[in-house]
Every structure is written in structure tokens, then in C-alpha cells.
Amino acid sequence: MILSEHAWAKLNLGLDILGLRPDGYHELEMVMQTVSLCDEVNLTLSPSGPWSICGSGLPMPLDETNLAWRAAEAYFAGTGLHPGLEIRVEKRIPSQAGLGGGSADAAAVLRALQRHYGLYSQEKLETLALSLGSDVPFCLLGGCRLARGRGEQLSELPALPDCGILIVKPACAISTGGLYRATDAEPKLPHPDTAALTKALGKGDLPAVGKLLCNSFEPLACRLYPEVEQLLAALKQTRCLGAAMTGSGSACFAIYEDAQAAREALETLSDPNWLCFVANSVS
């Protein structure tokens, strides 16, 4: 039995850090959108046998630390089921990019296993997702959503209007934990106008969405990682409607009226160390 799932990358159209919580996590308010850049996850199930994980494409851990493996463990824990399992991932989403690649793979595993076995309620499945990482509940559902708390309080929003999206990952990798710690010492962070952004999405006003893209992490990331600042400057010199960093970086993105405009912008980028993708939103 082979189960196959797309694992869609995510972008943060808005990311607001509201402060440190008593539990040590940060209180967040984010507008998140899945996009067509994706990994392909295939699960081969057998009645019994060992587990293995393999992959192709971009680098990723091929051991029990992989979030796809951990998602399968979480799904079967306490069920009394012990199937044989091979996890195969075709990796297209770069790691340490803020694109949710590992979270997307974990969510794809949960969706595939739930489709086959149907062991859990939706609420329980989302609880399992959160146990794996703060972005996994969103990646489980996809679309465009307002995320609060750690990212687990999700409300559906109108999808990003049809457009072209250029996603670029510079060579540098950013430590999410390190960047969070840096924000704790920062006296003033930028805050997106989340209400205006959600209103623009509701109206399907793409130019307004472009102007409202904002990430609280971005100024710090630009200061600590000059490559991010250089990349954002290059994107903003194209004919984009707006550009921002996604998640804790280091990937950045720009939105355009259509895919052709995004492809034309791609041709103007000259750094051979940048990984570039043209994408569109996925509902």
C-alpha cells in the first residue's frame, strides 16, 4: 500500500511577535498562506516490518529526527498498530528557510495516515500536529489562515488573490531560536497591521496586500544576516507589489500581478547562491 501526499510550503504574509509567554513560547499573530512549492511524500505500508526513510532532491535528515518520521511515530503511538513503513520524500522546499518544509512533511504524513486509517477526530489530529511543531497545525489544514497563540489557534481567511510569487532562499541559514532570543532583547519591533491585511484579503485587493506585507523578525534578520538585507533590496528593485521575509528566514518572497511578472523578475536576480522558485497560492 502506497500513500502519496503533497507537502505545501507556507509563507507568512504577516508575522507579529506579541511577547514572551509564561510557558517560554512567544505569543504570535500571523497571516499564513500555502503555496505551490512543495515536497512529495510517499508512504509505503506493509503488514509488519522495519521502518526506513529515504529521499531525493535538497538535503534533509534521513533518520529518526526527521519530522516526517516523528509524525508517523506520533500517529501510531498508543494505537497498538505496528505496520512496516518506508517514508520517501522528494525534497524541494529548502530547510532553514522559514517555509515550513519539515512541518509540511509532518503534516503530509498525518493527512496520509488519517486518510488510510481514520483513527482520530480532527481535533485530536490537530493536537498531534501541535506536538510536532508550531507550524504543523497550519500545514495540516493549509489555505490562508490567521494563526494566533503558538500558531495553533487557526481561523480561515480568504485566499491570497491569483498572483505570481517569487521565493528566494539565500545561502545563509538562520537559527530560529537564536532570532527569537534576539527579539527578546530588542526594545522595539515592527508590527504588521493584521486587521488591514485581513481586510485586504477579504476584498481581494492584491496591491494592498503587497503594501501590508510585514514580518517582526525582518529588521533583526537583516542586521544580523546581511545576505537577507541584500536579497530584500534586490526583490524590492523589481516590479513587485511587495516583498518580505517569511517566518524566521532566511527565505524572502515578493508578489507580482501574475506569474509572468514573477518570472521576469527572476531573470534580473544574479546571485548564483540563491535558490529561486516561482509559485502561486494554494487554497
C-alpha positions in Angstrom: 0.0 0.0 0.0 1.4 3.4 -1.1 0.0 6.6 0.2 1.1 9.9 -1.5 0.7 13.5 -0.4 1.8 16.9 -1.5 3.6 18.8 1.3 2.9 22.5 0.5 5.3 25.3 1.7 3.9 28.2 3.6 4.5 32.0 3.5 3.9 34.5 6.3 2.1 37.4 4.8 2.2 38.9 8.2 4.1 37.8 11.3 3.7 39.7 14.6 5.6 38.8 17.8 3.4 40.0 20.7 5.7 38.9 23.5 7.1 36.1 25.6 4.6 33.7 27.2 4.8 32.2 30.7 5.4 28.8 29.1 8.5 30.1 27.3 6.9 30.2 23.9 6.2 33.5 22.1 2.7 34.8 21.5 2.2 35.2 17.8 -0.3 36.6 15.3 0.3 35.5 11.8 -1.4 35.5 8.4 -0.2 32.4 6.6 -0.7 31.1 3.1 0.2 27.8 1.5 1.9 28.0 -1.9 2.6 25.6 -4.8 6.3 24.9 -3.9 6.0 21.5 -2.3 7.7 18.3 -1.3 6.3 15.0 -2.4 5.8 12.5 0.4 5.2 8.8 -0.2 4.5 6.2 2.5 4.8 2.5 1.7 2.9 0.5 4.3 3.2 -3.3 4.9 1.6 -5.5 7.5 4.8 -5.6 9.5 8.5 -4.9 9.3 11.1 -2.2 10.0 10.8 1.5 9.3 13.1 3.4 6.9 13.3 6.9 5.4 14.9 7.9 2.2 14.8 10.9 0.0 16.0 12.8 -3.1 16.4 16.5 -4.0 17.5 19.0 -1.4 19.3 17.9 1.8 17.3 16.8 4.8 17.9 14.5 7.8 17.3 10.8 6.9 16.9 9.4 10.4 14.5 9.5 13.3 15.0 13.2 13.8 13.1 13.9 10.5 9.7 15.4 11.3 8.0 13.1 8.8 9.3 10.1 10.8 8.3 11.7 14.1 4.8 12.4 12.7 4.4 8.7 11.9 5.6 7.8 15.4 3.1 10.2 16.9 0.2 8.8 14.8 0.8 5.2 15.7 1.7 5.8 19.4 -0.8 4.0 21.7 -2.8 2.5 18.8 -1.5 -1.0 19.0 -0.7 -0.9 15.3 2.9 -1.8 14.2 3.0 -1.7 10.4 6.1 -1.7 8.4 6.8 1.7 6.9 9.0 3.3 4.3 8.9 7.1 4.1 10.2 8.6 0.8 10.5 12.4 0.5 11.3 14.2 -2.7 12.6 17.4 -1.1 12.1 20.7 -3.0 11.5 23.1 0.0 14.8 24.3 1.3 15.5 23.8 5.0 16.1 26.7 7.5 14.2 29.0 5.2 11.0 29.9 7.1 9.0 28.0 4.5 7.8 25.3 6.9 9.3 22.4 4.9 9.7 20.0 7.8 6.3 20.9 9.2 4.7 20.4 5.8 6.3 16.9 5.5 5.0 16.1 9.0 1.5 17.3 8.1 1.5 15.3 4.9 2.3 12.2 6.8 -0.5 12.8 9.3 -3.0 13.5 6.4 -2.0 10.4 4.5 -2.2 8.1 7.6 -5.5 9.6 8.7 -7.0 9.2 5.2 -6.0 5.5 5.3 -6.7 4.6 9.0 -9.1 7.3 10.1 -8.2 6.7 13.8 -8.6 10.3 15.1 -11.0 13.1 15.3 -9.9 16.3 13.6 -9.4 17.9 17.0 -7.1 15.1 18.1 -5.2 15.2 14.8 -4.5 18.9 15.2 -3.3 18.2 18.8 -0.9 15.6 17.4 0.2 18.2 14.8 1.0 20.8 17.5 3.0 18.3 19.5 5.4 18.1 16.5 5.8 21.8 16.0 4.1 25.2 16.0 3.6 25.4 12.2 2.4 21.8 11.8 -1.3 22.5 12.6 -1.4 25.2 9.9 0.4 22.9 7.4 -2.2 20.2 8.2 -5.0 22.4 7.1 -3.4 24.7 4.5 -5.1 27.6 2.6 -4.9 31.1 4.1 -5.4 31.4 7.8 -5.0 33.7 10.7 -2.9 32.0 13.3 -2.7 33.0 17.0 -1.1 31.7 20.1 1.9 29.5 19.2 0.2 29.1 15.8 -2.4 26.6 16.8 -5.4 28.9 17.0 -6.4 29.0 13.4 -9.2 30.9 11.6 -9.8 30.6 7.9 -9.2 33.7 5.7 -9.9 34.4 2.0 -7.0 33.2 0.0 -4.3 35.4 -1.5 -5.7 36.5 -4.9 -4.3 35.0 -8.0 -0.8 36.3 -8.5 2.8 35.4 -9.2 5.1 34.7 -6.2 8.9 34.7 -6.4 10.5 32.9 -3.4 14.3 33.2 -2.9 16.4 31.4 -0.3 19.9 32.9 0.2 22.8 30.7 1.2 22.8 31.7 4.9 20.8 29.7 7.4 19.1 31.4 10.4 18.7 29.8 13.8 15.0 30.3 14.7 15.8 30.0 18.4 18.6 32.5 18.2 16.5 35.0 16.3 13.7 34.7 19.0 16.2 35.3 21.7 17.5 38.4 19.8 13.9 39.7 19.6 13.5 39.4 23.4 16.4 41.9 23.8 15.1 44.2 21.1 13.3 47.3 22.5 11.2 47.9 19.5 9.9 45.6 16.8 7.8 46.4 13.7 4.3 45.1 13.9 2.1 44.3 10.9 -1.4 45.8 10.6 -3.0 42.4 10.7 -6.6 43.8 10.7 -5.8 45.8 7.5 -4.1 42.8 5.9 -7.1 40.5 6.6 -9.4 43.2 5.2 -7.4 43.5 2.0 -7.5 39.7 1.6 -11.3 39.8 2.1 -11.6 42.4 -0.7 -9.2 40.6 -3.0 -7.0 43.7 -3.1 -3.6 42.4 -4.2 -1.8 45.8 -4.3 -3.0 46.5 -0.7 -1.8 43.1 0.4 1.6 43.8 -1.1 1.9 47.1 0.7 0.9 45.4 4.0 3.4 42.5 4.0 5.3 42.7 7.3 7.4 40.4 9.5 8.5 41.4 13.0 11.7 39.4 12.6 12.8 41.1 9.4 14.9 44.1 10.7 16.8 42.0 13.1 17.4 39.3 10.5 18.7 42.0 8.1 21.0 43.4 10.7 22.4 40.0 11.7 22.5 38.4 8.2 23.5 40.9 5.5 22.5 38.4 2.8 18.9 38.8 3.8 19.1 42.6 3.6 20.7 42.3 0.1 18.1 39.9 -1.1 15.2 42.0 0.1 16.7 45.1 -1.6 17.1 43.2 -4.8 13.5 42.0 -4.7 12.2 45.5 -4.0 14.0 46.8 -7.1 11.9 44.5 -9.2 8.3 45.5 -10.3 6.8 43.7 -7.3 3.8 44.7 -5.3 5.6 44.0 -2.1 8.3 41.8 -0.6 9.1 40.4 2.9 10.9 37.6 4.7 8.9 34.6 5.6 9.0 33.0 9.1 12.3 33.4 10.8 14.0 33.3 7.3 16.2 33.2 5.6 13.9 32.9 2.5 12.2 36.0 1.3 9.4 36.4 -1.3 7.8 39.0 -3.5 4.3 39.1 -5.0 3.5 40.2 -8.5 0.4 40.7 -10.7 1.0 37.4 -12.4 3.4 34.5 -12.9 4.9 36.1 -16.0 5.9 39.2 -14.0 7.5 36.9 -11.3 9.5 35.0 -14.0 10.7 38.3 -15.5 11.8 39.4 -12.0 13.6 36.1 -11.5 15.7 36.8 -14.6 17.1 40.0 -13.0 18.5 38.2 -10.0 22.1 37.5 -10.4 23.4 35.8 -7.3 24.2 32.1 -8.2 23.9 31.1 -4.5 20.3 32.0 -4.3 17.7 29.2 -4.7 14.7 30.7 -6.6 11.2 29.4 -7.1 8.2 30.9 -8.9 5.0 29.8 -7.2 1.3 30.6 -6.8 -1.1 30.4 -3.8 -2.8 27.1 -3.0 -6.3 27.1 -1.3 
